[in-house]
Amino acid sequence: MDLLTELQARYEDDTPLIEVLAADGGPPTVWTGRQIMSGAQLLAQEIRALSAELGRPARVGLLAENSAEWIVADLALLFAGAVEIPVPTAFTAQQAAALLAEADTCLTDAPGTRRLAEWGQALPVRELAAAPLVEAARETPFARTAPPATDAVIKTIHTSGTTSAPKGVLIRRKGLEALLTSLRERIDAPAFRRYLSIVPLSLLIEQVAGVYLPLLLGGRVVFLPPGTALVGTAADAAARMSPLLRAARPTAMVVPPTMAALLLARCDEEPNEDVEARYRRLFGHEDPVFVACGGAPVPADILHRLHTYGITVHEGYGLSENSSVVSWNVPGQVRFGTVGRPLGHVEVRLTTDHELLVRSPSLFAGYTGTDPSSLVVDDEGWLHTGDLAEIDADGYLRITGRRKNIVITAAGRNISPEWVEAQYRRLPFVREVVIVADGLDTARALVVIDRTVDREEARDQLKEFGRQRLSEVERPTVIHLMADDDDDYSTCFTVTGRPRRDRVRALLTEEAP
């Protein structure tokens, strides 16, 4: 497939493409395909002029809320053949500086402009507002952009490294297209009729699932009201999603593991209602909802219980180094406790010590810098993921942990932190868990809990749960509780919700067992 050609062919009319919910519960703002594509084409002309002046493809930072502006900017950069650098607004100044080091300019909305100023970044800025851009494009005939002749790098995507500075992963146009081709073969178009975007579009998986798939499958993208905290930008954002889910009436969304536990808690509130009533209460309609999840394992018993309530969570696995998705459970092909079968264009195999290797045409073009945590592609084209896995007889993948995260206590005992963390996530008031143990006498835990829960009761339940479910070696002797609205959350977790284990270790080693 050619992404540019397909996008332009599908949205040259007045089909609704983007819907932005209103903060006051009023009618949403709707943008059509013609409006968005025309605005993107007009903006692309400016970017092409910059590239001509530079004598190479422009490298452009993108800082904006999940919005029509974000999609206009993203499409414009694709049309112009530029290199897009999406930057999370939740980044620190140091993180943003590392990612924007090679940027020529930035496309922003008003919040993005303010964030650049707070970071002290002095890059040239083109601030976007969709309405004026669309109005200006009204007098400009829609002109198709010819697909590029070469397979160029089109995005620099952030991923965490061993330091506070993120790594930049270089994504190729052909790689992204290979991935989207496979995904479109696995997923039915009706599932993406109304995709609700609740995590930042700076994440590659959200660009894939929340922009390109809905556009390619003829659906629309639904955004939360402007200014709403997205899941991953605030620890308590997921807990505040319930009324917004009903208003959005989603048919698809990608959620972090904490949302699976919250959905189960909402189901448990009315255990005897029928499935249609449950869907109306949770999602505002009675149709099936494709709920996809990744980033960390969801305990199998949570998945099974949700399934008995009529809600199936489809776990997947991916890496930015593979342009996101490697494998995915999809409707009709779900095996709980696994991350599904590899996509059609992906090969996988295991080394003798169970490290997962991936080979595909969607592999990245390298990194923007060096970092000890950088992944390696060997001479045969296999990406060494660093993840430990199993592959069952039917080809379903099960991720069992990180090779580098298998820790050894000072007493010489091995612990897999991810497995222990997944056990504690079974508790309904637990939002995040991080276990550290390497070189320590015993394991220690940071547990992020619902802010409404009494801390002493939470601590007692955690201790009792550990006694019943975990061995003495796996049970943490220090449990540090953090409320899900704590300001320190962002110092211990990345914007994708992954733990910064070095920061957590420093926090936990200050406390005596």
C-alpha positions as CSV (number, residue, x, y, z in Angstrom):
1,M,0.0,0.0,0.0
2,D,1.0,3.6,-0.4
3,L,-0.2,5.6,2.6
4,L,-0.4,9.0,1.0
5,T,-2.4,7.8,-2.0
6,E,-4.9,5.8,0.1
7,L,-5.4,8.7,2.6
8,Q,-6.0,11.2,-0.2
9,A,-8.3,8.9,-2.2
10,R,-10.5,8.1,0.8
11,Y,-11.0,11.7,2.1
12,E,-11.7,14.0,-0.8
13,D,-15.3,14.5,0.3
14,D,-17.3,15.7,3.2
15,T,-17.2,12.5,5.2
16,P,-16.8,13.3,8.9
17,L,-13.2,12.5,9.9
18,I,-12.6,14.0,13.4
19,E,-15.0,14.7,16.3
20,V,-14.0,16.7,19.3
21,L,-16.2,16.4,22.4
22,A,-17.3,19.6,24.1
23,A,-16.3,20.3,27.6
24,D,-19.8,21.3,28.6
25,G,-21.5,18.2,27.1
26,G,-22.8,20.1,24.2
27,P,-22.6,19.1,20.5
28,P,-19.1,18.0,19.4
29,T,-17.0,19.9,16.8
30,V,-16.9,17.9,13.6
31,W,-14.2,18.2,10.9
32,T,-14.7,16.6,7.5
33,G,-12.1,14.8,5.4
34,R,-12.1,17.6,2.8
35,Q,-11.4,20.2,5.5
36,I,-8.6,18.3,7.2
37,M,-6.9,17.2,3.9
38,S,-7.1,20.6,2.4
39,G,-5.7,22.3,5.5
40,A,-2.9,19.7,5.5
41,Q,-2.0,20.3,1.9
42,L,-1.8,24.0,2.4
43,L,0.5,23.6,5.5
44,A,2.6,21.1,3.5
45,Q,3.4,23.9,1.0
46,E,5.1,25.9,3.8
47,I,7.1,22.8,4.9
48,R,8.2,22.0,1.4
49,A,9.5,25.6,1.1
50,L,11.5,25.2,4.3
51,S,12.9,21.9,3.0
52,A,13.9,23.6,-0.3
53,E,15.7,26.4,1.7
54,L,17.5,23.8,3.8
55,G,18.4,21.6,0.8
56,R,17.1,18.5,2.7
57,P,13.9,17.3,4.3
58,A,13.0,19.6,7.2
59,R,13.0,18.1,10.7
60,V,10.0,19.4,12.4
61,G,8.9,19.1,16.1
62,L,5.2,18.5,16.7
63,L,3.8,19.7,20.1
64,A,0.0,19.7,20.4
65,E,-2.8,18.3,22.3
66,N,-4.7,15.3,20.7
67,S,-6.8,17.4,18.3
68,A,-7.6,18.3,14.7
69,E,-4.5,20.5,14.7
70,W,-2.3,17.5,15.5
71,I,-3.7,15.4,12.6
72,V,-3.5,18.4,10.2
73,A,0.2,18.8,11.1
74,D,0.9,15.1,11.0
75,L,-0.6,14.7,7.5
76,A,1.1,17.9,6.3
77,L,4.5,16.5,7.3
78,L,3.7,13.2,5.5
79,F,2.6,15.1,2.3
80,A,5.7,17.3,2.5
81,G,8.2,14.5,3.0
82,A,9.6,16.0,6.2
83,V,10.8,14.2,9.3
84,E,8.3,14.5,12.1
85,I,9.5,14.6,15.7
86,P,6.4,14.2,18.0
87,V,7.2,15.5,21.5
88,P,5.1,14.7,24.6
89,T,4.1,17.8,26.4
90,A,4.6,15.9,29.7
91,F,8.4,15.8,29.0
92,T,10.9,17.6,31.2
93,A,13.0,20.4,29.6
94,Q,16.0,18.0,29.5
95,Q,14.0,15.3,27.7
96,A,12.5,17.7,25.2
97,A,15.9,19.3,24.5
98,A,17.4,15.9,23.7
99,L,14.6,15.0,21.3
100,L,14.5,18.5,19.6
101,A,18.3,18.8,19.3
102,E,18.2,18.4,15.5
103,A,14.8,20.1,14.8
104,D,14.6,23.0,12.4
105,T,11.3,24.3,13.6
106,C,8.1,23.3,15.5
107,L,4.5,23.0,14.7
108,T,2.4,23.7,17.8
109,D,-1.0,24.6,19.1
110,A,-1.4,27.2,21.9
111,P,-0.6,24.8,24.7
112,G,2.4,23.5,22.8
113,T,3.8,27.0,22.3
114,R,3.5,27.6,26.1
115,R,5.2,24.4,26.8
116,L,8.2,25.3,24.6
117,A,8.5,28.6,26.4
118,E,8.5,26.8,29.8
119,W,11.3,24.5,28.5
120,G,13.3,27.5,27.3
121,Q,13.3,26.2,23.7
122,A,14.0,29.0,21.2
123,L,13.1,27.1,18.0
124,P,11.1,28.9,15.3
125,V,7.4,28.0,15.8
126,R,4.4,27.8,13.5
127,E,1.4,27.8,15.7
128,L,-1.6,26.0,14.3
129,A,-5.3,26.7,14.6
130,A,-7.3,24.3,12.4
131,A,-10.2,26.7,11.7
132,P,-8.2,29.5,10.0
133,L,-6.0,27.0,8.2
134,V,-9.1,25.2,6.8
135,E,-10.7,28.6,5.9
136,A,-7.6,29.6,4.0
137,A,-7.5,26.3,2.2
138,R,-11.1,26.7,1.0
139,E,-9.9,28.7,-2.0
140,T,-7.1,26.3,-2.8
141,P,-8.1,23.3,-5.0
142,F,-7.2,20.0,-3.4
143,A,-4.1,18.7,-5.1
144,R,-2.9,15.1,-4.7
145,T,0.6,14.6,-3.4
146,A,2.6,12.1,-5.4
147,P,4.2,9.3,-3.3
148,P,7.9,9.7,-2.7
149,A,10.3,7.7,-4.9
150,T,12.5,6.7,-2.1
151,D,12.0,5.0,1.3
152,A,12.8,7.9,3.6
153,V,12.8,8.3,7.3
154,I,9.5,10.1,8.2
155,K,9.4,10.1,12.0
156,T,11.7,10.3,15.0
157,I,9.9,8.6,17.8
158,H,11.0,8.8,21.5
159,T,11.6,5.8,23.6
160,S,13.1,5.6,27.0
161,G,16.8,4.9,27.5
162,T,19.0,4.3,30.5
163,T,19.4,8.0,31.1
164,S,16.8,10.8,31.5
165,A,17.2,11.7,27.8
166,P,15.0,9.6,25.5
167,K,16.3,7.7,22.5
168,G,15.1,8.8,19.0
169,V,13.9,5.8,16.9
170,L,14.0,6.5,13.2
171,I,10.8,5.2,11.4
172,R,10.8,4.5,7.7
173,R,7.9,5.3,5.4
174,K,7.9,1.8,3.9
175,G,8.2,0.2,7.3
176,L,5.1,2.0,8.5
177,E,3.2,1.0,5.4
178,A,4.2,-2.6,5.8
179,L,2.8,-2.5,9.3
180,L,-0.4,-0.9,8.3
181,T,-0.9,-3.4,5.5
182,S,-0.7,-6.3,8.0
183,L,-3.0,-4.6,10.5
184,R,-5.6,-3.9,7.9
185,E,-5.6,-7.6,7.0
186,R,-6.3,-8.6,10.6
187,I,-8.9,-6.0,11.7
188,D,-12.5,-5.6,10.5
189,A,-13.3,-2.0,9.3
190,P,-16.4,-1.6,11.5
191,A,-14.4,-1.9,14.6
192,F,-12.7,1.4,13.9
193,R,-15.9,3.3,13.1
194,R,-15.4,5.5,16.1
195,Y,-11.9,5.4,17.6
196,L,-11.6,7.2,20.9
197,S,-8.1,8.6,21.5
198,I,-7.3,8.7,25.2
199,V,-3.4,8.4,25.2
200,P,-1.0,11.0,23.7
201,L,-0.6,11.0,19.9
202,S,3.2,11.5,20.5
203,L,3.1,7.7,21.1
204,L,3.7,5.7,17.8
205,I,1.0,3.1,18.7
206,E,-1.6,5.8,19.1
207,Q,-0.6,7.3,15.7
208,V,-1.0,3.9,14.1
209,A,-4.2,2.9,15.9
210,G,-5.7,6.3,16.5
211,V,-5.0,8.1,13.2
212,Y,-3.9,5.9,10.3
213,L,-6.1,2.8,10.9
214,P,-9.4,4.8,11.3
215,L,-8.6,6.9,8.3
216,L,-7.7,3.9,6.2
217,L,-10.7,1.9,7.4
218,G,-13.2,4.7,6.7
219,G,-13.8,5.5,10.4
220,R,-13.5,8.7,12.4
221,V,-11.3,9.8,15.3
222,V,-13.0,11.0,18.5
223,F,-11.0,13.3,20.8
224,L,-11.7,14.2,24.4
225,P,-12.6,17.8,25.3
226,P,-9.7,20.3,24.9
227,G,-7.6,20.4,28.0
228,T,-8.6,17.0,29.3
229,A,-5.7,15.1,30.9
230,L,-4.8,12.1,28.8
231,V,-4.0,8.7,30.2
232,G,-0.3,8.6,30.8
233,T,0.0,12.3,31.5
234,A,-1.5,12.2,34.9
235,A,-1.7,9.1,37.2
236,D,-5.4,9.7,37.9
237,A,-6.5,10.5,34.4
238,A,-7.8,6.9,33.7
239,A,-10.0,7.0,36.8
240,R,-11.8,10.2,35.4
241,M,-12.6,8.6,32.0
242,S,-16.0,7.0,32.8
243,P,-18.3,9.9,31.8
244,L,-16.2,10.7,28.8
245,L,-16.4,7.1,27.5
246,R,-20.2,7.3,27.5
247,A,-20.2,10.6,25.7
248,A,-17.7,9.4,23.1
249,R,-19.6,6.2,22.2
250,P,-16.4,4.5,21.1
251,T,-16.2,1.3,19.0
252,A,-12.4,1.0,19.4
253,M,-9.6,2.3,21.7
254,V,-6.1,1.4,22.9
255,V,-5.8,1.5,26.7
256,P,-3.0,0.9,29.2
257,P,-3.3,-2.0,31.7
258,T,-4.7,0.3,34.4
259,M,-7.8,0.9,32.3
260,A,-8.5,-2.8,32.2
261,A,-8.6,-3.0,36.0
262,L,-10.9,0.1,36.0
263,L,-13.3,-1.4,33.5
264,L,-13.5,-4.5,35.7
265,A,-14.2,-2.3,38.7
266,R,-17.0,-0.6,36.8
267,C,-18.5,-4.0,35.8
268,D,-18.3,-5.2,39.3
269,E,-20.6,-2.3,40.4
270,E,-23.5,-3.9,38.5
271,P,-22.7,-7.6,38.2
272,N,-26.2,-8.8,37.3
273,E,-27.0,-6.4,34.5
274,D,-27.2,-7.8,31.0
275,V,-24.5,-7.1,28.4
276,E,-26.4,-4.5,26.4
277,A,-27.2,-2.5,29.6
278,R,-23.6,-2.7,30.6
279,Y,-22.4,-1.4,27.3
280,R,-24.9,1.5,27.5
281,R,-23.7,2.3,31.0
282,L,-20.0,2.2,30.2
283,F,-19.7,3.1,26.5
284,G,-23.0,4.9,25.7
285,H,-24.2,2.3,23.1
286,E,-24.9,-1.4,22.7
287,D,-22.4,-2.3,19.9
288,P,-19.2,-4.3,20.5
289,V,-16.1,-2.3,21.5
290,F,-12.6,-3.3,20.4
291,V,-10.5,-2.7,23.5
292,A,-6.8,-3.2,22.8
293,C,-4.1,-3.1,25.5
294,G,-0.3,-3.3,25.7
295,G,2.7,-2.0,27.5
296,A,2.6,-4.3,30.4
297,P,0.8,-7.6,31.1
298,V,-2.8,-7.7,32.4
299,P,-3.4,-10.5,34.9
300,A,-5.2,-13.3,33.1
301,D,-7.9,-13.5,35.8
302,I,-8.8,-9.8,35.0
303,L,-9.1,-10.7,31.3
304,H,-11.3,-13.7,32.0
305,R,-13.6,-11.8,34.4
306,L,-14.0,-9.0,31.9
307,H,-14.8,-11.5,29.2
308,T,-17.5,-13.0,31.3
309,Y,-19.0,-9.6,31.6
310,G,-19.0,-9.3,27.7
311,I,-15.9,-7.1,27.4
312,T,-12.9,-8.7,25.7
313,V,-9.5,-6.9,26.1
314,H,-7.2,-7.7,23.2
315,E,-3.6,-7.7,24.5
316,G,-0.8,-6.9,22.0
317,Y,3.0,-6.5,22.0
318,G,5.1,-4.0,20.1
319,L,8.3,-2.0,19.9
320,S,9.0,1.4,18.3
321,E,11.9,-0.4,16.7
322,N,9.3,-2.4,14.7
323,S,7.2,0.7,13.9
324,S,5.0,-0.4,16.9
325,V,2.9,-3.6,16.7
326,V,4.6,-7.1,16.5
327,S,1.7,-9.2,17.6
328,W,-2.0,-8.7,18.6
329,N,-4.9,-10.7,19.8
330,V,-7.8,-9.7,17.4
331,P,-11.5,-10.6,17.5
332,G,-12.0,-14.2,16.9
333,Q,-8.4,-15.0,17.6
334,V,-7.9,-14.3,21.3
335,R,-5.9,-16.3,23.8
336,F,-5.8,-14.8,27.3
337,G,-2.4,-14.5,28.9
338,T,-0.7,-14.1,25.5
339,V,-0.1,-11.1,23.2
340,G,-1.5,-12.8,20.2
341,R,0.1,-14.1,17.1
342,P,2.7,-12.1,15.1
343,L,1.3,-10.0,12.2
344,G,1.6,-11.4,8.7
345,H,4.7,-9.5,7.8
346,V,6.6,-10.4,11.0
347,E,8.8,-13.4,11.8
348,V,9.7,-14.3,15.4
349,R,12.0,-16.9,17.0
350,L,13.5,-17.5,20.4
351,T,17.2,-17.8,21.3
352,T,18.3,-20.7,23.6
353,D,17.8,-18.5,26.6
354,H,14.3,-17.5,25.4
355,E,15.0,-14.0,24.2
356,L,12.5,-12.9,21.5
357,L,13.9,-12.0,18.1
358,V,11.9,-10.2,15.5
359,R,12.5,-9.8,11.8
360,S,10.2,-7.8,9.5
361,P,10.1,-5.1,6.7
362,S,8.8,-2.6,9.3
363,L,12.1,-2.5,11.4
364,F,13.5,0.9,12.1
365,A,16.4,2.7,10.4
366,G,18.4,3.2,13.6
367,Y,18.7,5.6,16.5
368,T,19.5,9.3,16.6
369,G,22.2,8.7,19.2
370,T,23.8,5.9,21.3
371,D,22.5,4.5,24.5
372,P,23.5,1.3,26.4
373,S,19.8,0.2,26.1
374,S,19.8,0.4,22.3
375,L,18.5,-2.7,20.6
376,V,20.7,-4.5,18.0
377,V,19.8,-5.9,14.6
378,D,22.2,-8.8,13.8
379,D,23.7,-9.6,10.4
380,E,20.7,-11.8,9.5
381,G,18.2,-9.0,10.1
382,W,16.9,-10.2,13.5
383,L,16.1,-7.5,16.1
384,H,17.2,-8.7,19.6
385,T,14.3,-7.3,21.7
386,G,15.6,-8.0,25.1
387,D,12.2,-9.5,26.0
388,L,11.9,-13.0,27.3
389,A,9.1,-15.0,25.7
390,E,7.4,-18.3,25.0
391,I,5.7,-19.4,21.7
392,D,2.9,-22.0,22.0
393,A,2.0,-24.7,19.5
394,D,-0.5,-22.4,17.7
395,G,2.0,-19.5,17.4
396,Y,0.7,-17.3,20.2
397,L,3.4,-15.2,22.0
398,R,3.6,-15.0,25.7
399,I,6.0,-12.3,27.1
400,T,7.5,-13.5,30.4
401,G,9.7,-10.6,31.3
402,R,12.7,-8.4,30.3
403,R,16.1,-10.1,30.0
404,K,17.8,-7.2,31.7
405,N,15.2,-7.0,34.4
406,I,15.7,-10.5,35.8
407,V,17.3,-9.4,39.1
408,I,19.4,-11.2,41.6
409,T,19.1,-10.2,45.2
410,A,22.1,-9.9,47.5
411,A,21.1,-13.4,48.8
412,G,21.5,-14.8,45.3
413,R,17.8,-15.3,44.5
414,N,16.3,-14.5,41.1
415,I,13.2,-12.4,40.7
416,S,11.2,-11.4,37.6
417,P,9.8,-8.0,38.5
418,E,7.2,-7.9,35.8
419,W,5.6,-11.1,37.0
420,V,5.4,-9.9,40.6
421,E,4.1,-6.5,39.4
422,A,1.4,-8.2,37.4
423,Q,0.2,-10.1,40.5
424,Y,-0.3,-6.9,42.5
425,R,-2.2,-5.3,39.7
426,R,-5.0,-7.8,40.4
427,L,-6.0,-5.6,43.3
428,P,-8.7,-3.1,42.2
429,F,-7.3,-0.1,44.0
430,V,-3.8,-0.6,42.5
431,R,-2.9,1.7,39.5
432,E,0.9,0.9,39.0
433,V,3.5,-1.3,40.7
434,V,7.3,-1.3,40.4
435,I,9.5,-3.9,42.0
436,V,13.2,-3.4,42.5
437,A,15.6,-6.0,44.0
438,D,18.9,-6.1,42.2
439,G,21.7,-6.2,44.7
440,L,19.3,-5.6,47.6
441,D,18.8,-8.1,50.4
442,T,15.0,-8.2,49.7
443,A,12.6,-6.9,47.1
444,R,11.0,-3.5,47.5
445,A,7.9,-2.0,45.9
446,L,6.5,1.3,44.8
447,V,2.7,1.0,44.6
448,V,0.5,3.7,43.1
449,I,-3.0,3.5,44.5
450,D,-6.4,5.2,44.0
451,R,-6.2,8.4,46.0
452,T,-9.6,7.7,47.6
453,V,-8.4,4.5,49.3
454,D,-7.2,4.6,52.9
455,R,-3.5,4.0,53.0
456,E,-3.3,1.8,56.0
457,E,-6.1,-0.4,54.6
458,A,-4.3,-0.5,51.3
459,R,-1.0,-1.5,53.0
460,D,-2.7,-4.3,55.0
461,Q,-4.4,-5.7,51.8
462,L,-1.1,-5.6,49.9
463,K,0.7,-7.4,52.7
464,E,-2.0,-10.1,53.0
465,F,-2.1,-10.5,49.2
466,G,1.7,-11.0,49.2
467,R,1.5,-13.6,51.9
468,Q,-1.2,-15.6,50.0
469,R,0.1,-15.3,46.4
470,L,3.9,-14.8,46.5
471,S,6.9,-16.6,47.8
472,E,9.0,-15.2,50.6
473,V,11.7,-14.1,48.0
474,E,9.1,-12.3,45.8
475,R,7.3,-10.5,48.6
476,P,8.6,-6.9,49.1
477,T,9.8,-5.9,52.6
478,V,9.3,-2.2,51.8
479,I,6.0,-1.0,50.2
480,H,6.1,2.7,49.4
481,L,2.6,4.0,48.6
482,M,1.9,6.9,46.2
483,A,-1.5,8.3,45.4
484,D,-2.5,8.4,41.8
485,D,-2.6,12.2,41.8
486,D,0.9,12.6,43.4
487,D,3.1,15.2,41.7
488,D,6.1,12.8,42.0
489,Y,4.4,10.3,39.6
490,S,6.1,11.8,36.6
491,T,9.5,11.4,38.1
492,C,9.0,7.6,38.6
493,F,7.2,6.9,35.3
494,T,7.7,7.8,31.6
495,V,4.9,9.4,29.6
496,T,4.1,5.9,28.3
497,G,3.5,4.7,31.8
498,R,6.7,2.6,32.0
499,P,8.7,2.8,35.2
500,R,11.9,4.6,35.5
501,R,13.5,1.9,37.6
502,D,16.6,3.8,38.5
503,R,14.5,6.6,40.0
504,V,12.2,4.2,41.8
505,R,15.3,2.3,43.1
506,A,16.7,5.6,44.5
507,L,13.4,6.3,46.2
508,L,13.0,2.9,47.7
509,T,16.5,2.4,49.0
510,E,16.1,5.5,51.2
511,E,13.6,3.5,53.3
512,A,14.6,0.8,55.8
513,P,12.9,-2.6,55.7
